[in-house]
Amino acid sequence: MPLQFRRFPPQAAVTVDAPARLHLGFLDPNATLGRAFGSLGLFVDGPGTRLVARRADVERIDGALGDADRERVARWLHTLHATWGGPPVALDVLHTVRAHSGLGSGTQLALAVGSAFARIAGVPATTTELAALLGRGARSGIGVHGFDVGGLLLDGGPSSASAPGGPPSLAPLLSRLPFPDAWRVLLVSDTSRSGLSGPDERRGLAALAPFPQALAAHLCHLVLMRILPAVADGDFAPFARGLTEMQQIIGEYFAPVQGGVFTSPDVELAIRAVAAQQPAGIGQTSWGPTGFAIVASEPDAVRALAAARDATRGRPHVECAVVAARNRGATIDAFAARPRRAGVA
């Protein structure tokens, strides 16, 4: 039986635009300092997830989805209906981020679907409630918190103090900073590869050696005393050095299960070509294969894009694009249902 909630006026149609995110690294993957994970992440403009949902007579899922994502969306809609009731929904997914590319596609798609459904059903659900219901945010809270606010985010890792046998609670948001408007992000992705996910990701994490406590402490110091202050001050050089060092440490730790500091050698070639010619904060988002080089200005981004393309000429599976950071969350536009006139069916 659907749960009973205070209802809001239901909407007839909802459009959701959710941005992509970069996962810039964990602070303590093994809880050597007492709490596991802890994440730094950045939301970016550019191609993200866009969908339109409408109240319908029968459920329908159309648009730019592969079979696996279509099945996931169907499961999410079943869960939402079972929890809140509501009318059937017709979804048209206009664009999604490529799955398992390191840009947060799964969480953003889930939250976009959940947000649209809640508004059509008239349910005042929070993003955190949607994430828990749809099984997102188990390790990193960046994708969930950033759906609401964007920017550069730091979370404190999920709490183990949850209900016995239940999932850990969403990692709390510790810091949210607006990213400097002038700075740019070069994204380089290898379309012939995918990052780890699901059971493969769990097996990969389980196979890793314990993360050294001294390195966890060093990463915490880098984030708290170099990366975040540099962003707050708009001081690019220490930010770039701090992020590159953090990424190198994390990449070396995950190298045994992802094949190197970068998942894709071609992406690494492009990113290191950029760093060889100008200051940049470089690394890989999540399990890749997308890498990034953050630079200080639009002219620097033009040079970085040229360097990356030169380094990977003849490799059509490598895609490069320059984007800006996004200092706001998802955009949700809802349209109320028109009341029926008396005597009109």
SULSUL-V958625 format. One record per helix or strand. SS is the DSSP state (h for helix, s for strand). FROM is the first residue (numbers start at 0). TO is the last residue. If there is no record, write none. Layout:
BEGIN
ss-><SS,SS>
from-><FROM,FROM>
to-><TO,TO>
END
This chain:
BEGIN
ss-><s,s,s,s,h,s,h,s,h,h,s,s,s,s,s,h,h,h,h,s,s,h,s,s>
from-><6,10,36,59,66,88,104,122,126,141,151,158,168,172,183,197,212,235,264,280,290,297,317,330>
to-><6,27,54,62,83,94,120,122,133,148,154,158,168,176,189,206,232,257,276,283,294,310,324,335>
END
